[in-house]
Structures are given as C-alpha cells and as structure tokens.
C-alpha cells in the first residue's frame, strides 16, 4: 500500500501521481479522507530528519515499528481518539455499595489507547530503559519523540499524561533517593497495563496561576508515617488527576516565601500498605479540548508524600521536569500541525472543483506550499530541542545550555504557529472541517492549549530572556549554529548558509543591545525577540537539512524550501506587497511536496539571487 492509497479518491493524494480530470466524480471521491494513509510514509520531512539525526542501526531497528504505528494513525487510533473525545472521563464518587471511591473512570477508548501506546509501543519507557526497541540499550530521545510525534497526530490528549510520566521518570532518576527510584520507577516504565503507573504534576493554585511563588500548600513531617511528609492545600489545575503518582510543589512550614521556599514531593495514590492516600478530587474540569483524559481540582488534607527536594532544591527540580514537558508541548503542537497538513494535502489532491483537483489551482498550491514549509520548520525546531536535551542528559555542558534556551523558544514559537496552521488546514477542507465527523474540529480544539500549558506565551518568552541573561545562551546558540553552517561545502547551499550566518550575526548584535536595556524594556520586547530568534534559528536548521539532502540525494528540494523560509521570515522583500517573480515556481509543486523526483539547484536560484541582491 502506498503512503495514501484510498479506494474512493480519484488518485493517491500524497504519492505525487497526477490526478486525472474527472468529469462526474461520485460523492465519495469528492470527500477523501486519510484512513488509508500511512502517516510515517507520508511524513517525508520526519523521515529525512531521522535519517540525518539517528544512528543508521537505531533507525533500521525502529523503522518497521514506526511504519506500523504510522499505518494506524488515520484509522484505528483516529477512531479511538474520536470516541475518547466524545466520552470524557468521569469522577466516580461512590461505588454501588455506597463506599467512597473518589477516582477517575476513563472511557473504554482511552484504556485501549493506553494499551496500544504505553503497552504495545512502550512510548513512556522507550528512552528510559532497554527492551522497547533495542534489547540492550534505551532508545535516543529523538527516536522516542518521533514515535510520540506520529501517535500525537491521532490522539493528542493522552500525550499530556504520557509526557508527564516520561518527565517524572527522568526527574526521579536524577533527584530521588535510590530507595524511591527502586520502588516507583518500574511502574512508570512498565509496558504491562496491569502494572503501569502514570504520572502527574500538581503545581497551580487558585491564587497563583503562572506565579508559582504564591503556592500556599504546606508540608510538615508526618507523625504517623516515619520519613514521610503530610501536605495540606488546594491545587487548581491537575491534569491526569487520576494518576497513580504525583509530583507536587508545597512549602514546608517556616520556609521562605517565593519559589526558593518550595519543596518537591512525590504523592502515591496508594500507600505501601495498599490504602488510598488522603486527597480528594473535587471535580473534573469541562475542557474545550484534550477531553479524552481528566483534569481536575484536588484538596490535600494530610496527604502523605515523600520529599524529593526541600527548599532551595524543590523548585529547581520541578523546573527540570517542566523543561521536558514544555518541549512536549512543542512536540504535540507540531504533530497536530502535521496532521492538519496531511489532511489538507489529501483533500486538495482528491477533491475536484472547477473541473480539476483543488491542488492544481495556483492559489491553493501557494497556500499548501506555505503549509508544507511552515510545518517542516516547526518540526525542525522541535527536534533540535530533543537532540540537544538528549545530549545534555549524557553530560554535554554546551548541549545543556542549548537545551535550556531551545525549550522555551520552541514552546513559544511552535505552539503559537501551529494554531494558525491548523486553522488554515480547516479552510482547505472547507465546510466539512467544521463538522465533528472529520478530525479538524478536534485538532483545532486540542492545539489551543499547547500555548497555555506549562506556561503561556508570555511566560515562555520571558523564560527565553532569563536564559539569555543567566547562561549567556544566546551567544552559545549563535556560535554553535554558525559553526555548523560553516561546514556546508556544497556551493549552492553555502550561499544560503552565508546569508543565515549574517542573520545570526545580526541576531547576536540584537541580543547584546537588548541585554543593556532596563528590565521593563527587556521584558516588553521579548515576544518579538523570541519570534525573531525562532525564525533565524529555524532557517539555520533548514539550510543544514539542504546540505544533507544535496550531499546524500543530489536534490535541492530542501534548499528551495529553506530559501523560501529565509525570504518569508528573515529577509522579506523591501516592498512587502510586490509580486515576486522570483518566488518558488508552482510547477514544481508535486516534487516539493513529495520529495521526488530530485530537483536541480536551479529550483532555488531565483530566490537565492533575490536574497543576495537585496
């Protein structure tokens, strides 16, 4: 089966085959869907990125499973995701005998999604222990994130709990006492649903929102449980509220105000003797999107917990977990943008209007090429963050600084742009996209929260600013990318690399000037500066992609898209309304979308020449 073979469509919408003129298409062929699409095969940029970032043996070992998962995104997983979205989890207060339960009852579909994604594919455990792909070694974070990226194109809700479960495992390994790790890590990394324990983090309170320094939940040593603590207070946004393990922020009695006084505590749903821990789920929130799993409100009243880090440590430990989940927000947002892109291409190539497929119409081609370009750019930035975080976990100090700035950069930019791309994808499909029978409406609802969870856009932009001041991360990032671009020896790619290196130099100067401003002036500029940083950094990554493709395949398709991105976002034409005769030619649409046949260097020449001239 091809990447998108479909019995009711006029042709295979993503294979690049020309769709013939159909004078009287039947009703089914006018509404193509993605049930027969293999989303791994259709993800040309994802596969390119994995080939250049993974060891060939790791990719070879994983590719059959990637293709297996990709083949289930548009059908089995889509059906379960739609059902789980309709049948939101419920709060069980009492059982049939009137005994208190106070727990979450997920839908049948959500349990099946857990069975497939935690169990069959081991997505929470893949990068943390051997035995999921390689029997001897854990997988790389990039590979793990590639699986999550694929699955997230079908079901986005489960990936909040999954992301927190992965992040909790990483946090416990880094900071928890060995006895705690031995007791609780195996459940977090289990692929057996009967023994799986999922994770959550309870931070936000009514009075605080993003200002976690206002956390009022208190902690005191327990008199009844030696070595444990007891927590009292209320938590307002508790995602995966039915989790078996929770990491929560609380302030030990007598600790200083602000984040420096916070400790980090591990709360098991059930204590070692099997009894239910003492906290109450007050209600399940009725959310706009991400309806497949439960977010709720919780009251702690003598909740028994283990201290992972006390004042001076707890907040820093939680920020490490936040860095992982913030990158997860970018991963989820880029996955939803990719799903929207595949839906758009499938529809535009399969639907006939005005006597020809929509994808043959010039304005639609222009819109689709922009969707391709922007989606690939989001994936590039997200997976650069994954690659650097993986290297940081191996002890690379430069990678630690790079990951520290790339995480909020990607969180801000990817979650922001993905919302626009999903909206544009709805416009491509038209009226059907507004109907719940199709996935677009759910995708639109789900993508909104990625810009809010784990810190709004303002919080993410300010966090970028903190890394620039504290770690000199801007200079490190600019130097790192400049060095990578300097290795481009293909003469055509080198021209684009020279322009991006110039943009990196300009960025470094802007960052230096920005740092001299008063704090209020710095803060007010951070959204614009973060957006510009993201564009320049992403262009460098796209040019690097072009160098790899030119070397390995003799094709300049990636160079054409990198030049298009450079022209659009970094060096736009002086007259922004001018019709650019040097724009990417639309007659190369199929080759640009399908990555075949190979494109000669001339495809990028008009854009490169225009950029060099101005």
LINNORFEN-V618679 format. One record per backbone hydrogen bond with DSSP energy under -0.5 kcal/mol. NH is the residue of the N-H (numbers start at 1). CO is the residue of the C=O. E is the energy in kcal/mol with one decimal. If there is no record, write none. Layout:
NH/CO/E ; NH/CO/E
This chain:
5/2/-0.9 ; 5/36/-0.8 ; 9/6/-0.8 ; 10/350/-0.5 ; 13/11/-1.0 ; 15/12/-1.5 ; 16/12/-0.5 ; 20/18/-0.6 ; 23/21/-0.5 ; 30/26/-1.0 ; 31/28/-1.7 ; 37/34/-1.3 ; 38/3/-2.8 ; 39/37/-0.8 ; 39/70/-2.6 ; 42/38/-2.5 ; 43/39/-0.5 ; 43/40/-0.6 ; 44/42/-1.6 ; 47/43/-2.4 ; 48/44/-2.2 ; 49/45/-2.9 ; 50/46/-2.4 ; 51/47/-2.2 ; 52/48/-1.6 ; 53/49/-1.5 ; 54/50/-2.4 ; 58/55/-0.7 ; 59/55/-2.1 ; 60/56/-2.5 ; 61/57/-1.9 ; 62/58/-1.4 ; 63/59/-2.0 ; 65/62/-0.6 ; 66/62/-2.3 ; 67/63/-2.6 ; 68/64/-2.1 ; 69/65/-2.7 ; 70/66/-2.7 ; 71/67/-1.8 ; 72/69/-1.6 ; 73/69/-0.7 ; 73/70/-0.5 ; 74/37/-0.5 ; 75/72/-0.6 ; 77/72/-2.6 ; 78/72/-0.6 ; 78/73/-0.5 ; 79/75/-2.8 ; 80/76/-2.1 ; 81/77/-2.7 ; 82/78/-2.6 ; 83/79/-2.1 ; 84/80/-2.8 ; 85/81/-2.0 ; 86/82/-1.7 ; 87/83/-2.4 ; 88/86/-0.9 ; 89/291/-0.5 ; 90/105/-1.9 ; 92/90/-0.7 ; 92/103/-3.2 ; 93/91/-0.7 ; 95/99/-2.5 ; 98/95/-2.1 ; 101/93/-3.2 ; 102/92/-0.6 ; 102/93/-0.7 ; 103/92/-1.9 ; 105/90/-3.0 ; 106/104/-0.6 ; 111/107/-2.0 ; 112/108/-1.9 ; 113/109/-2.2 ; 114/110/-2.4 ; 115/111/-2.4 ; 116/112/-2.1 ; 117/113/-2.9 ; 118/114/-1.9 ; 119/114/-1.5 ; 120/115/-2.2 ; 121/116/-2.1 ; 123/117/-2.5 ; 125/122/-0.7 ; 126/122/-1.8 ; 128/125/-1.9 ; 129/125/-1.7 ; 131/134/-3.2 ; 134/137/-0.6 ; 139/126/-2.8 ; 144/140/-2.3 ; 145/141/-2.8 ; 146/142/-1.7 ; 147/143/-1.9 ; 148/144/-2.1 ; 149/145/-2.8 ; 150/146/-2.1 ; 151/147/-2.6 ; 152/148/-2.7 ; 153/150/-1.3 ; 154/151/-1.9 ; 155/151/-2.0 ; 156/154/-0.5 ; 159/156/-1.0 ; 160/157/-1.7 ; 161/157/-0.7 ; 162/158/-2.4 ; 163/159/-1.6 ; 164/160/-2.3 ; 165/161/-2.4 ; 166/162/-2.5 ; 167/163/-2.5 ; 168/164/-2.7 ; 169/165/-2.1 ; 170/166/-2.1 ; 171/167/-2.4 ; 172/168/-2.8 ; 173/169/-2.2 ; 174/170/-1.7 ; 175/171/-2.3 ; 176/172/-1.9 ; 180/177/-0.6 ; 181/177/-2.1 ; 182/178/-2.7 ; 183/179/-1.6 ; 184/180/-2.5 ; 185/181/-2.2 ; 188/184/-1.3 ; 189/185/-1.6 ; 190/187/-1.0 ; 193/191/-0.7 ; 195/192/-1.7 ; 196/192/-1.4 ; 197/187/-2.2 ; 199/161/-0.5 ; 200/245/-1.0 ; 202/247/-2.2 ; 203/201/-0.7 ; 203/237/-0.6 ; 208/205/-1.1 ; 209/205/-1.8 ; 211/208/-2.3 ; 212/210/-1.6 ; 214/211/-1.7 ; 215/212/-1.8 ; 218/232/-2.6 ; 219/251/-1.7 ; 220/230/-1.8 ; 222/228/-2.6 ; 226/224/-0.5 ; 228/225/-2.1 ; 229/305/-3.4 ; 230/220/-2.9 ; 231/303/-2.3 ; 232/218/-2.0 ; 233/300/-2.3 ; 235/298/-2.8 ; 236/204/-2.5 ; 237/204/-0.7 ; 238/236/-0.6 ; 238/296/-2.0 ; 239/237/-0.6 ; 240/294/-1.6 ; 241/238/-0.6 ; 241/294/-1.7 ; 243/240/-2.2 ; 244/198/-0.8 ; 245/198/-1.8 ; 246/267/-1.9 ; 247/200/-2.5 ; 248/246/-0.5 ; 248/265/-2.7 ; 249/202/-1.6 ; 250/263/-1.9 ; 251/217/-3.4 ; 252/250/-0.6 ; 252/261/-0.6 ; 253/219/-2.1 ; 255/252/-2.6 ; 258/213/-1.0 ; 261/258/-1.3 ; 262/259/-1.6 ; 263/250/-3.5 ; 264/309/-3.0 ; 265/248/-2.6 ; 266/306/-3.1 ; 267/246/-3.6 ; 267/265/-0.6 ; 268/266/-0.6 ; 269/244/-3.2 ; 271/275/-2.6 ; 274/271/-2.8 ; 277/269/-3.4 ; 279/277/-1.5 ; 280/299/-2.4 ; 282/280/-0.7 ; 282/297/-3.0 ; 283/297/-0.7 ; 285/295/-3.4 ; 287/285/-1.0 ; 293/290/-0.7 ; 296/238/-2.2 ; 297/283/-1.5 ; 298/235/-2.3 ; 299/280/-2.5 ; 300/233/-3.9 ; 300/298/-0.5 ; 301/278/-1.1 ; 301/299/-0.5 ; 302/231/-1.4 ; 303/231/-2.0 ; 305/229/-2.6 ; 306/266/-2.5 ; 308/264/-3.0 ; 308/306/-0.5 ; 309/264/-1.5 ; 312/260/-1.0 ; 313/310/-2.4 ; 314/262/-0.5 ; 314/310/-2.9 ; 315/262/-0.8 ; 317/313/-2.4 ; 318/314/-2.3 ; 319/315/-2.2 ; 320/316/-1.3 ; 321/317/-1.4 ; 322/318/-2.6 ; 323/319/-2.4 ; 324/320/-1.3 ; 325/321/-2.2 ; 326/322/-3.0 ; 327/323/-1.7 ; 328/324/-1.5 ; 329/325/-1.5 ; 330/326/-1.5 ; 331/327/-2.2 ; 332/328/-2.7 ; 333/329/-2.5 ; 334/330/-2.6 ; 335/331/-2.0 ; 336/332/-2.0 ; 337/333/-2.0 ; 338/334/-2.2 ; 339/335/-2.5 ; 340/336/-2.3 ; 341/337/-2.1 ; 342/338/-2.5 ; 343/339/-2.4 ; 344/340/-2.2 ; 345/341/-2.8 ; 346/342/-2.5 ; 347/343/-2.4 ; 348/344/-3.0 ; 349/345/-2.2 ; 350/346/-1.3 ; 351/347/-2.4 ; 353/356/-2.9 ; 356/353/-1.5 ; 358/351/-2.3 ; 359/348/-2.6 ; 360/357/-2.1 ; 361/358/-2.1 ; 365/361/-2.5 ; 366/362/-2.3 ; 367/363/-2.1 ; 368/364/-2.8 ; 369/365/-2.7 ; 370/366/-1.8 ; 371/367/-2.0 ; 372/368/-2.7 ; 373/369/-2.8 ; 374/370/-2.8 ; 375/371/-2.2 ; 376/372/-2.4 ; 377/373/-1.9 ; 378/374/-1.8 ; 379/375/-2.1 ; 380/376/-2.4 ; 381/377/-2.1 ; 382/378/-2.3 ; 383/379/-2.5 ; 384/380/-1.5 ; 385/381/-1.6 ; 386/382/-1.8 ; 387/383/-2.4 ; 388/384/-2.3 ; 389/385/-2.4 ; 390/386/-2.4 ; 391/387/-1.9 ; 392/388/-2.4 ; 393/389/-2.1 ; 394/390/-0.7 ; 394/391/-0.7 ; 395/392/-1.9 ; 396/391/-1.9 ; 397/395/-0.6 ; 400/396/-1.6 ; 401/397/-1.8 ; 402/398/-2.5 ; 403/399/-3.2 ; 404/400/-1.9 ; 405/401/-1.4 ; 406/402/-2.9 ; 407/403/-2.0 ; 408/404/-0.6 ; 409/405/-1.6 ; 410/406/-3.0 ; 411/407/-2.6 ; 412/408/-2.5 ; 413/409/-2.5 ; 414/410/-2.2 ; 415/410/-0.7 ; 415/411/-0.9 ; 416/412/-1.4 ; 417/413/-2.7 ; 418/414/-2.5 ; 419/415/-0.8 ; 420/416/-0.9 ; 421/417/-2.1 ; 422/418/-2.5 ; 423/419/-1.9 ; 424/420/-2.3 ; 425/421/-2.2 ; 426/422/-1.6 ; 427/423/-1.6 ; 428/424/-1.7 ; 429/425/-1.6 ; 430/426/-2.0 ; 432/429/-0.6 ; 433/430/-1.5 ; 434/431/-1.7 ; 435/432/-1.8 ; 438/435/-1.9 ; 441/438/-0.5 ; 443/439/-2.4 ; 444/440/-2.7 ; 445/441/-2.1 ; 446/442/-2.7 ; 447/443/-2.3 ; 448/444/-0.9 ; 449/445/-0.5 ; 449/446/-0.6 ; 450/447/-0.9 ; 451/448/-1.0 ; 452/449/-1.9 ; 453/449/-3.1 ; 455/452/-1.3 ; 460/456/-2.6 ; 461/457/-2.7 ; 462/458/-2.6 ; 463/459/-2.0 ; 464/460/-2.1 ; 465/461/-1.9 ; 466/462/-2.1 ; 467/463/-2.0 ; 468/464/-1.9 ; 469/465/-1.8 ; 470/466/-3.0 ; 471/467/-1.6 ; 473/467/-1.6 ; 476/472/-1.7 ; 477/473/-2.7 ; 478/474/-2.7 ; 479/475/-2.4 ; 480/476/-2.3 ; 481/477/-2.5 ; 482/478/-2.4 ; 483/479/-2.1 ; 484/480/-1.8 ; 485/481/-2.4 ; 486/482/-1.7 ; 487/484/-1.1 ; 488/485/-1.8 ; 489/487/-0.8 ; 494/490/-3.0 ; 495/491/-0.9 ; 496/492/-1.1 ; 497/493/-2.6 ; 498/494/-2.2 ; 499/495/-1.5 ; 500/496/-2.2 ; 501/497/-2.6 ; 502/498/-1.8 ; 503/499/-1.9 ; 504/500/-2.5 ; 505/501/-2.2 ; 506/502/-2.3 ; 507/503/-2.3 ; 508/504/-2.5 ; 509/505/-1.9 ; 510/506/-2.2 ; 511/507/-2.6 ; 512/508/-2.1 ; 513/509/-2.3 ; 514/510/-2.8 ; 515/511/-1.9 ; 516/512/-0.6 ; 516/513/-1.1 ; 517/514/-1.6 ; 522/518/-2.6 ; 523/519/-2.6 ; 524/520/-2.0 ; 525/521/-0.9 ; 525/522/-0.7 ; 526/523/-1.6 ; 529/525/-2.6 ; 530/526/-2.7 ; 531/527/-2.2 ; 532/528/-2.3 ; 533/529/-2.8 ; 534/530/-2.5 ; 535/531/-1.9 ; 536/532/-2.4 ; 537/533/-2.9 ; 538/534/-2.4 ; 539/535/-2.2 ; 540/536/-1.9 ; 541/537/-1.8 ; 542/538/-2.4 ; 543/539/-2.3 ; 544/540/-2.0 ; 545/541/-2.0 ; 546/542/-1.9 ; 547/543/-2.0 ; 548/544/-2.0 ; 549/545/-2.5 ; 550/546/-2.7 ; 551/547/-2.0 ; 552/548/-2.7 ; 553/549/-2.8 ; 554/549/-0.9 ; 554/550/-0.8 ; 555/549/-1.0 ; 556/599/-2.3 ; 560/556/-2.0 ; 561/557/-1.8 ; 562/558/-2.5 ; 563/559/-2.7 ; 564/560/-2.0 ; 565/561/-2.2 ; 566/562/-2.7 ; 567/563/-2.4 ; 568/564/-2.1 ; 569/565/-2.7 ; 570/565/-0.6 ; 570/566/-1.4 ; 571/566/-3.0 ; 576/574/-0.9 ; 578/575/-1.9 ; 580/578/-0.6 ; 581/579/-0.8 ; 583/580/-1.4 ; 588/585/-1.4 ; 589/586/-1.8 ; 592/588/-2.4 ; 593/589/-2.5 ; 594/590/-2.8 ; 595/591/-1.4 ; 603/600/-1.9 ; 604/601/-1.7 ; 605/601/-0.6 ; 606/602/-0.6 ; 608/604/-2.5 ; 609/605/-2.9 ; 610/606/-2.2 ; 611/607/-2.5 ; 612/608/-2.5 ; 613/609/-2.2 ; 614/610/-2.0
